[in-house]
Amino acid sequence: MAPQPVVTGLSPKEGPPGTRVIIRGEFLGTRVQDLIGLKICGSDCLLSAEWKSPNKIIARTGPAKGKGDIIVTTLSGGVGTSTVQFRAYHETIGPLKESAVWIEESPSQNFAWGRRTLAQSGLTQEDPLGLSIEGNEQKIPEDLRDLFPEACGDLSQEHFSPAWFLLENHLATSFEDLKAGLSYLKRKVESQKEGQLSFLKSNAGSVIDQLDTLMNIRDKLQEDVKLHGNETLNILETSIENSISESQKIFTDVLVRKEKADSTRSVLFALSRHKFLFCLPNSVDRRAKAGEYDIVVNDYSRAKNLFGKTEIPIFRKVLEEVDQRILSIRKQLHEKVVKMPQSVEQQKKLIKALISLELQQSGTPIGDKLRNIDPAWDAIEARAKYLEWTFRQTFDQHTSKDSGPQEKAKNRDSSQAPSRVNFCEELCDIAASQLPDLWRLGQLYFTGELRGPHDPKPGDFKRMVLNAIEKFCVYLRLAILIATDQRALRQSSGLAWPIGSASATHQFLPWIPQCLRFTRIAYATLISLDLPSEALDIIQKLIDEVRLFCFSIIFKRATDRCKKLGSQETWELGVEEYPGATLLPAALETLLIETLDEVQSVCMQRETREGNLLEPQSDGQREVTQRLQEFLSAFSAVIEELAFHSHDEETPTHNVSQLLGFPNAQQPDSVAGSGGAAAVTWEQRMLCCLANYAYCNKIFFPRIGDIFVRYGYPLPTLAIETARYTVNQLFTNLLEEYVEHKGDPLVGTIEPSMYLGRFQWDHEMEIGQLRPYAHECCDNLVGVYSEIYSISPALLRPILESIVQTISEELARLMSCVQRFSFTGAIQAHVDIRLLRDSLEGYVNETAKNYFMEALEAINPPLSGEQKRKADEILERVKRNMRLQLLCFSVKDP
């Protein structure tokens, strides 16, 4: 089919109906008969069209109005398009009006007006303003018809517009000239009114002739009315319409008969010329049975080239029948191609025959039924499916043997190989023999020797090979990795090896190296095929999984041993780097080194083309991280168990007030000095566990990273940081427990001791010493300090800071509850609070400072200068008297 007509040029681009236009463009028809349609602004102009060439047509516009496209329709190209538009408008054309088209000569132009002929002096009329239009050639850029759609600039028209006239003829005229022209026009109108009577007198002859003519027209009209009646024009119109209708019917019948005769002659000529087409279906069957596929292809190719795009129904019907025969032949050949087993060479011959037929039938409606069938690709898929079927048959055969009585008897004979071993050997032999055939067939396909019109599918073939190798590895995993959790593998593959007895499993373990050797032999065969690395990596992954599985088992066993370290805790303090820590972390370090030595000798040594289990972001590194996390988490849980759950029968002692009659906490002489864990108190265990946590966080866990690096592992940062986070959480919990245990009773004694003996702050009192509650608070803090310092001095600051903050908060609350202080009471309260604040200055944080300040500010009324001097004297004397008690708080904690 030829390209669509395109109109690219037009001359002129506007005009009234009947305007002669020249149309230019491309593909406007190959001959006169090819032009079957022409519309200008929606009006059919085919009757006036004159075809000149494929690039030029001349026509006259029809009764259209407005802007529109020029649409050319041809038999060869169909309906076309237009890049230009024509603007049509209606306008009366008289003898004094310029026109874009030629006005045909007619007798009316020679009509004599009156008794003398009016000679035309020219087509241009006088300017009504009396101005010259010379020098006014400048034209307004806009189309005046768009500005005045219902007006015009012709003086003789009813819808004359003065604005149009001035824009068209006097665009460059000055305003003064226009005023002069207006004056001229007024004088001319006045003179015409005065000269009407003289005009009639001078033209009396013409007027009389006109009256005579009107009288003659009236007489003839009366005669016509007498002869034909009052509806003369209606009768004439009806007769004309009937004549047009009858002529149209006659012309249509003649045209239809002519078209039928032409079509019949064309069909008979085509049948006579291409009679071989009707014999082609039987010829195709006969040649196909004889195996002469080349002749079938040649005949079909000829028919397709001649009639492939025909629209004649009989030819289409014959071609469809031929396509059906070819389709049947292709199906037969396709069935032979996919039938297995067979050699690669046999498949190659059948595929070439199929490709030749497919290339000729492609694009036909029936041939499209098999357009997605690629014989070479189907042969590859058939061979891949046969390989997977062979794997499954071998698996079913050996799993049935493994559950039978013969295998049970074989299990008793350790000299015979278990069924799992025989299965691995046979499966590896199948992979080493059939996978190379599949790969060679695929190479023939992708090199183009066996590829037809279809696009190659390298991605699908790659997935096919990868799937076969993955199936091979799945079966090996089910047979070899018997001690792993295979539920996910069973769900994804739908396969399961029968679960044997524990003795059968134990008997199979010595044969695992033999199975690994079978796998490596098949692996070497596949390497020689130059398979892509992705395919070889699947088998390598299987080997790495076995190695990683060994690593996991060894570390799980080490984790179980770590959970039992708590029973070996002797509470002996022997860590120089962090006083207060026991020998428990050292026992964990010894266990870790033994575990790494075992792992290094069993599974971490690599052989040919085996992966590095410790690559960044690999499963091996994640497994190492996970197992180390479990290992260290188990150790953290051991310390927590020792702190919270050991010796549940032991009740913690509470530090209570001696002023109220309760005993103070008894402090042990040493942690394990009495000969074992039975002599260790709850407070000592808590402090030792806190010291162990702090030691692990600051020193021991970073040392574990150095041990792993020394053995060739990457630094297990994630595992160590996770363990440190867990340890920090547990340290915080233990610290809160200890502070609550020590701080709550101490703070609870302040208020009762302060108001012991009905003491009131607004009464006058003797001053010069500390109040008993402040003495007791200092004594209790000294006791806590001594207990912590005897175990782990490094814990002084985190513990005492929390206790001091609680004491300062309680003092601020108690002082704010006192409404008024006496003169001596204000001094006494000031001395008590300042002594506690100054003596505990090393353990006062910002919050505690604010609370002490609130307590001092709560003393009402504020101290005068004399009271402050008195308070300072008393404070200095008290500090000298209590210097031994307060000395411990000035010792710097390590």
Secondary structure, DSSP 8 states (H G I E B T S, - for coil): -----EEEEEESSEESTT-EEEEEEE---SSGGGEEEEEETTEE-STT-EEEETTEEEEE--S--EEEEEEEEETTTEE-EESSEEEE------TTS--SS-----GGGG---TTS------S----TT----TT-----SS-HHHH-TT-BS-TTSTTB-HHHHHHHH-TT--HHHHHHHHHHHHHHHHHHHHTHHHHHHHTHHHHHHHHHHHHHHHHHHHHHHHHH-TTHHHHHHHHHHHHHHHHHHHHHHHHHHHHHHHHHHHHHHHHHHTTHHHHHHHHHHHHHHTT-HHHHHHHHHHHHHHHTT---HHHHHHHHHHHHHHHHHHHHHHHHHH-SS--HHHHHHHHHHHHHHHHHHTTSTTGGGGTT--HHHHHHHHHHHHHHHHHHHHHHHHHHHHTSHHHHHHHH-TTS--HHHHHHHHHHHHHHHHHHHHHHHHHHHHTTTT--SS---HHHHHHHHHHHHHHHHHHHHHHH-TTS--HHHHHHH--------HHHHHHHGGGHHHHHHHHHHHHHHHHHTT--HHHHHHHHHHHHHHHHHHHHHHHHHHHHHHHTGGGG----B--SSSTT-BSHHHHHHHHHHHHHHHHHHHT----TT---TT-TTSHHHHHHHHHHHHHHHHHHHHHHIIIIITTTT--------TTTT-------S-SSTTSSGGG--HHHHHHHHHHHHHHIIIIIHHHHHHHHHHTT----HHHHHHHHHHHHHHHHHHHHHHHHHHHHHHHHTHHHHHTTTS--TTS----SS--HHHHHHHHHHHHHHHHHHHH-GGGHHHHHHHHHHHHHHHHHHHHHH-----HHHHHHHHHHHHHHHHHTGGG--HHHHHHHHHHHHTSSS---HHHHHHHHHHHHHHHHHTHHHHHGGGS---
